[in-house]
Amino acid sequence: MHENPDLSAVTRLLRSVITGTYEPLAEGDGSSEYREFTETLNALADQRDELVRSYNEDLRRGEARLRQIIESTPVGICITTEDGFFEYVNPTYCRLYGYDPSELIGNHFTMVVPEENRERLSHLHAEFMGRRYELRGEWSVVRKDGTPLAIIADAAYIIDVDGRPKKVTFVLDISDRKRAEKALEGTVLRLNDEIARREELEKVKAQVERMIRHDLRNPLNGVIAAAELMMVDELSAEHRELCMVIRESGRKLDSMLSSSMDLIRMEEGSYVLRAGPVNLVQVLQEVRREIEPLAASIGVDVVFETDGEPISWSAHLPLEGERLYLSQALANLIRNAVEASADGDVVTVRVTTGESYHVSVHNRTPVPAEMRPVFFDRYTTSGKKNGTGLGTYMAAIITKTHNGTIGFTSSDEEGTIVTVQLPGKQPRR
């Protein structure tokens, strides 16, 4: 009979199981308690060996999976020692720099750094390994063939399985982004140059316009004064009417010269409308006086209607706006219609009343098909010897400034109808 093992023997056996140095006990003639104890220890040892085998297998699978991820990632990865020598490089890192792994491992990382930056980056590496902070930055490096490569690099400090500190660096190629940034920078510089050039041209343009306004105003004032003097004399009604047209046209031109910068602001969308009460009938009457001499010279009749009836020149059609510019817009449209007409044609100006006014100008001549898509564009003209291509364009921006709309239809059968919609009241600010 064996005696029951003492406590110290049991402790030694348990320790040997835990540390893996346990050797299974041979079956003996001991007591049943002792046999049961040894059988339990043997079973524990077997379980320990199975757990160790399972753990090692899981570890191997995990390592294989991690290696597969590292080897296939599109990010370049390298591990360097605390002295800065390559210890590991993944395939992407090798492709980025154009080296085989054997050409990198064991060499100092500065072999891929431009010579002028090697001392600085070596210092940063030593500082990084000493302070153990994360390092991130954009750098210019060199491929094996000498071509530059723009990268962004992130570095992390680790303690490797050998117990030594290492630096793991993650590298991403940003050469395409850098090229795009450089191209964009060039575009911005060119754009800035163009903006500066345009600003200079605008300054010159403004100076020229001021000189032109100054030089035109003196003879224009002479024309206005002459018309007023002629009206003092005994004149026929027809001649008096003609003098009034000359005087009013001169005054309007004088106002237009004074406010030409307003039209530039309208183009830019920065103009603030100074809306006041306007009688649309009076505006049309001014336009009629201005247009009638031109229409008579061509042999064109201009007819004005309101809601399907001949217009009453004593009527009152109130709206809010700037009289000068409304007159200018409608005069441009009616003049265009007259100039596009032939001897014996009729230009009809129709006003439809309501919450807003619709003023349509109709003539029998269709707009050429190629001109229709650009009818309201600047400098668009066709068939007019002295046309500037600004009439419909200015009418459009003035209408827009008055919060209205403008459009047209044109066909061989119906001719051309330009319609302006103007609100009776302007929105309150």
C-alpha positions in Angstrom: 0.0 0.0 0.0 1.3 3.4 -0.9 0.7 6.3 1.5 -1.4 9.2 0.3 0.9 11.9 -1.2 1.6 14.8 1.1 0.5 18.4 0.2 3.9 19.4 -1.2 3.9 16.5 -3.6 0.5 17.4 -4.9 1.6 21.0 -5.3 4.6 19.9 -7.3 2.4 17.7 -9.5 0.0 20.5 -10.2 2.8 22.9 -11.0 4.3 20.4 -13.5 0.9 20.2 -15.2 0.6 23.9 -15.5 4.2 24.4 -16.8 4.0 21.5 -19.2 6.7 19.4 -17.5 4.3 16.8 -16.2 5.1 13.2 -17.1 2.1 10.8 -16.8 2.5 8.5 -13.7 2.7 4.8 -14.2 -0.1 2.8 -12.7 0.9 1.2 -9.4 -0.6 -0.6 -6.5 -1.5 2.5 -4.6 -4.8 3.2 -2.9 -7.9 3.9 -4.9 -7.7 7.5 -3.9 -4.1 7.8 -5.2 -5.1 6.0 -8.5 -8.0 8.4 -8.9 -5.7 11.4 -8.2 -3.1 10.3 -10.8 -5.8 9.5 -13.4 -7.2 13.1 -12.9 -3.7 14.5 -13.4 -3.2 12.4 -16.5 -6.5 13.6 -17.9 -5.6 17.3 -17.1 -2.3 16.9 -18.9 -4.1 15.5 -22.0 -6.5 18.4 -22.0 -3.6 20.8 -21.6 -1.8 19.3 -24.6 -5.1 19.5 -26.7 -5.6 23.1 -25.7 -2.0 24.0 -26.5 -2.4 22.3 -29.9 -5.7 24.1 -30.6 -4.2 27.4 -29.5 -1.1 27.0 -31.7 -3.3 26.1 -34.7 -5.5 29.2 -34.2 -2.4 31.2 -33.8 -0.9 29.9 -37.1 -4.2 30.5 -38.9 -4.3 34.1 -37.5 -0.8 34.7 -38.5 -1.4 33.4 -42.0 -4.5 35.5 -42.3 -2.7 38.6 -41.1 0.2 38.0 -43.4 -2.2 37.5 -46.4 -3.8 40.9 -45.5 -0.4 42.6 -45.2 0.9 41.1 -48.4 -2.2 42.0 -50.5 -3.0 45.5 -49.1 -2.7 48.4 -51.5 -0.8 50.3 -48.8 3.0 50.0 -48.7 4.2 48.7 -45.3 7.7 48.4 -43.9 9.2 47.6 -40.5 12.5 49.2 -39.5 14.7 48.7 -36.5 15.3 51.4 -34.0 18.6 52.1 -35.9 16.6 52.6 -39.1 17.3 49.4 -41.1 14.6 47.6 -43.1 13.5 44.4 -41.4 10.3 43.7 -43.5 8.7 45.2 -46.6 5.4 44.1 -48.2 5.0 43.7 -52.0 3.2 47.0 -52.3 6.1 48.8 -50.7 8.4 47.1 -53.2 6.3 48.0 -56.2 6.1 51.7 -55.1 9.8 52.0 -54.9 10.8 49.6 -57.6 12.9 47.3 -55.5 13.0 43.6 -54.7 12.7 42.7 -51.0 16.3 41.5 -50.9 17.5 44.8 -52.1 15.8 46.6 -49.2 16.0 44.3 -46.1 19.1 44.9 -44.1 19.7 48.4 -45.7 19.0 51.7 -44.1 15.7 53.3 -45.0 17.3 56.5 -46.2 18.3 54.7 -49.4 14.8 55.7 -50.7 15.1 59.3 -49.5 16.5 62.1 -51.6 20.1 62.8 -50.5 19.3 66.4 -49.4 16.6 65.0 -46.9 18.5 62.0 -45.5 20.0 63.8 -42.5 16.7 65.4 -41.6 14.7 62.1 -41.8 17.4 60.2 -39.9 17.1 62.7 -37.1 13.2 62.5 -37.2 13.5 58.7 -37.0 15.7 58.8 -34.0 13.5 61.3 -32.3 10.4 59.2 -33.1 12.0 56.1 -31.6 13.0 58.0 -28.5 9.7 59.8 -27.9 7.4 57.0 -29.3 4.9 59.4 -30.8 3.0 58.8 -34.0 4.5 60.4 -37.1 2.6 61.5 -40.2 3.6 63.6 -43.2 3.9 64.1 -46.9 7.3 63.4 -48.4 9.2 63.3 -51.6 11.1 60.0 -52.0 13.0 58.3 -54.8 12.3 55.2 -56.7 15.1 52.8 -57.7 15.1 54.2 -61.2 15.7 57.7 -59.8 12.2 59.1 -60.5 10.6 61.1 -57.7 7.6 59.7 -55.8 5.2 61.7 -53.7 3.9 59.8 -50.6 2.0 60.3 -47.4 3.5 58.2 -44.6 2.1 57.2 -41.2 4.4 55.6 -38.6 3.6 53.6 -35.4 5.9 52.5 -32.6 5.7 48.8 -31.6 7.5 46.4 -29.4 8.2 43.4 -31.6 8.1 39.7 -30.5 11.9 39.9 -30.0 11.3 42.5 -27.4 12.9 45.2 -29.4 11.3 48.6 -30.4 10.4 48.9 -34.1 8.8 51.4 -36.4 6.0 50.3 -38.7 5.5 52.7 -41.6 2.4 52.8 -43.8 3.0 54.5 -47.2 0.4 55.7 -49.7 1.3 57.0 -53.2 -0.2 60.5 -53.7 1.7 61.4 -56.9 -1.6 61.6 -58.9 -3.1 63.9 -56.3 0.0 66.1 -56.3 -0.1 66.4 -60.1 -3.8 67.3 -59.9 -3.1 69.9 -57.3 -0.3 71.3 -59.4 -2.5 71.5 -62.4 -5.3 73.1 -60.3 -2.8 75.6 -59.0 -1.7 76.4 -62.5 -5.4 76.8 -63.5 -6.0 79.1 -60.5 -3.0 81.2 -61.3 -4.1 81.5 -64.9 -7.6 82.3 -63.7 -6.3 84.9 -61.3 -4.2 86.4 -64.2 -7.4 86.5 -66.3 -9.4 88.1 -63.5 -6.7 90.7 -63.0 -6.6 91.4 -66.8 -10.4 91.7 -66.9 -10.4 94.0 -63.9 -7.8 96.2 -65.6 -9.9 96.1 -68.8 -13.0 97.1 -66.8 -11.1 100.0 -65.3 -10.0 101.1 -68.8 -13.5 100.6 -70.1 -14.9 102.7 -67.3 -12.4 105.5 -68.0 -13.2 105.4 -71.7 -16.9 105.5 -70.9 -16.5 108.5 -68.6 -14.6 110.3 -71.4 -17.2 109.5 -74.0 -20.0 110.6 -71.7 -18.2 113.9 -71.1 -17.4 114.4 -74.8 -21.0 113.6 -75.9 -22.8 115.6 -73.3 -21.8 119.1 -74.7 -23.1 118.5 -78.3 -26.1 116.7 -76.9 -27.0 119.6 -74.7 -26.7 121.8 -77.8 -29.2 119.6 -79.6 -31.7 119.8 -76.7 -31.3 123.6 -76.5 -31.8 124.0 -80.2 -35.0 121.9 -80.2 -36.3 124.1 -77.3 -35.4 127.3 -79.2 -37.2 126.1 -82.3 -40.3 125.4 -80.3 -40.5 129.1 -79.4 -41.0 130.0 -83.0 -44.2 129.7 -84.9 -44.2 126.1 -86.1 -46.8 123.9 -87.6 -48.2 121.1 -85.4 -46.1 118.6 -87.3 -42.9 120.5 -86.9 -43.6 121.2 -83.2 -44.2 117.4 -82.7 -40.8 116.7 -84.4 -39.0 119.2 -82.2 -40.6 117.6 -79.1 -39.3 114.2 -80.3 -35.8 115.6 -80.8 -35.9 117.2 -77.3 -37.2 114.1 -75.6 -34.8 111.8 -77.4 -31.9 114.1 -76.4 -33.0 114.2 -72.8 -33.4 110.4 -72.8 -29.9 110.0 -74.3 -28.5 112.3 -71.7 -30.1 110.2 -68.9 -28.8 107.1 -70.5 -25.2 108.5 -70.6 -25.5 109.4 -67.0 -26.7 105.9 -66.0 -24.7 103.6 -68.3 -23.1 102.0 -65.3 -26.5 101.0 -64.1 -26.8 98.6 -67.1 -23.4 97.1 -66.2 -24.7 96.4 -62.7 -27.9 94.9 -64.1 -25.7 92.5 -66.1 -23.9 91.5 -63.0 -27.2 91.2 -61.0 -26.0 93.8 -58.4 -28.3 96.6 -59.5 -30.9 97.7 -56.9 -34.2 98.7 -58.6 -35.4 102.2 -57.7 -39.0 101.5 -58.4 -41.6 104.3 -58.5 -45.0 104.8 -60.0 -45.1 104.6 -63.8 -48.0 105.0 -66.2 -47.4 102.3 -68.9 -49.5 104.3 -71.4 -47.2 107.3 -71.1 -44.2 105.0 -71.5 -45.6 103.7 -74.8 -46.5 107.2 -75.9 -42.9 108.2 -75.5 -41.8 105.2 -77.4 -44.3 105.9 -80.2 -42.9 109.4 -80.6 -39.4 108.0 -80.8 -40.2 105.2 -83.2 -42.6 106.9 -85.6 -39.9 108.8 -87.7 -38.1 105.5 -88.3 -41.3 103.6 -89.1 -42.3 106.3 -91.5 -39.0 106.2 -93.3 -39.4 102.5 -93.9 -43.1 102.6 -94.7 -44.2 100.7 -91.6 -47.3 101.4 -89.5 -47.1 100.9 -85.8 -50.4 100.0 -84.1 -51.0 100.1 -80.3 -53.8 98.1 -78.7 -55.0 97.5 -75.1 -57.0 94.4 -74.4 -58.0 94.1 -78.0 -59.1 97.7 -78.5 -57.1 100.7 -79.9 -55.1 102.2 -77.1 -56.4 105.3 -75.4 -53.5 107.7 -74.9 -55.3 109.3 -71.9 -55.7 106.0 -70.1 -53.8 105.2 -66.9 -52.1 101.8 -66.6 -50.2 101.9 -63.3 -47.1 99.8 -62.5 -44.0 100.1 -60.4 -40.6 100.4 -62.0 -38.1 102.8 -63.5 -39.6 104.8 -66.4 -36.4 105.4 -68.2 -35.4 101.8 -68.4 -38.9 100.5 -69.2 -39.1 103.0 -72.0 -35.6 101.8 -73.2 -36.5 98.1 -73.1 -39.8 98.5 -75.0 -38.3 101.0 -77.5 -35.6 98.4 -78.3 -38.1 95.7 -79.0 -40.4 97.9 -81.1 -37.5 99.4 -83.0 -36.2 95.9 -83.8 -39.6 94.9 -85.1 -39.8 98.0 -87.3 -36.3 97.5 -88.7 -37.1 93.9 -89.5 -40.2 94.8 -91.4 -40.7 95.7 -95.0 -42.6 98.6 -96.7 -46.3 98.2 -96.1 -46.0 96.0 -93.1 -47.7 96.6 -89.7 -46.1 96.2 -86.3 -48.7 95.6 -83.6 -48.0 96.4 -79.9 -50.6 94.7 -77.7 -51.1 95.3 -74.0 -53.0 92.8 -71.9 -53.9 94.0 -68.4 -54.4 92.1 -65.2 -52.4 91.6 -62.0 -49.4 91.9 -64.3 -49.1 93.5 -67.8 -48.2 91.5 -70.9 -46.8 93.7 -73.7 -46.4 91.8 -77.0 -44.7 93.2 -80.1 -45.6 91.4 -83.4 -44.2 91.7 -86.9 -44.5 89.5 -89.9 -40.8 88.7 -90.4 -39.6 85.4 -88.8 -36.4 85.3 -86.9 -33.8 83.1 -88.9 -33.7 79.6 -87.5 -30.0 79.9 -86.6 -30.6 83.0 -84.6 -33.5 81.7 -82.5 -31.4 79.9 -79.8 -29.4 83.1 -79.2 -32.1 85.6 -79.7 -31.6 87.4 -76.4 -27.8 87.0 -76.3 -25.4 89.9 -76.5 -24.3 91.0 -80.0 -26.8 88.8 -81.7 -28.1 90.5 -84.9 -29.1 89.5 -88.4 -29.9 91.4 -91.6 -29.5 94.9 -90.2 -26.8 97.0 -91.7 -26.0 99.0 -88.5 -27.3 96.6 -85.9 -25.3 96.2 -82.7 -27.0 93.0 -81.4 -27.7 94.7 -78.1 -31.4 95.6 -78.4 -33.0 92.4 -77.3 -30.2 91.7 -74.8 -30.7 95.0 -73.0 -34.5 94.5 -73.1 -34.0 91.1 -71.4 -31.7 92.4 -68.6 -34.0 95.4 -67.9 -37.1 93.1 -67.8 -35.3 90.7 -65.4 -34.2 93.7 -63.2 -38.0 94.6 -63.0 -38.7 91.0 -61.9 -40.5 90.3 -65.2 -40.1 87.7 -67.9 -39.4 87.9 -71.6 -39.8 85.4 -74.4 -40.6 85.0 -78.1 -42.2 82.8 -80.7 -41.3 82.9 -84.4 -42.4 81.0 -87.5 -42.8 81.5 -91.2 -46.6 81.5 -90.8 -47.1 83.8 -87.8 -44.0 85.9 -88.0 -42.3 87.0 -84.7 -44.0 87.8 -81.4 -41.9 89.1 -78.5 -43.7 89.2 -75.1 -42.7 91.0 -72.0 -44.5 90.3 -68.7 -44.2 93.0 -66.0 -45.6 92.9 -62.5 -47.9 95.7 -61.5 -46.2 95.9 -58.1 -42.6 95.2 -57.2 -41.9 92.8 -54.3 -41.2 94.6 -51.0 -37.7 94.3 -49.6 
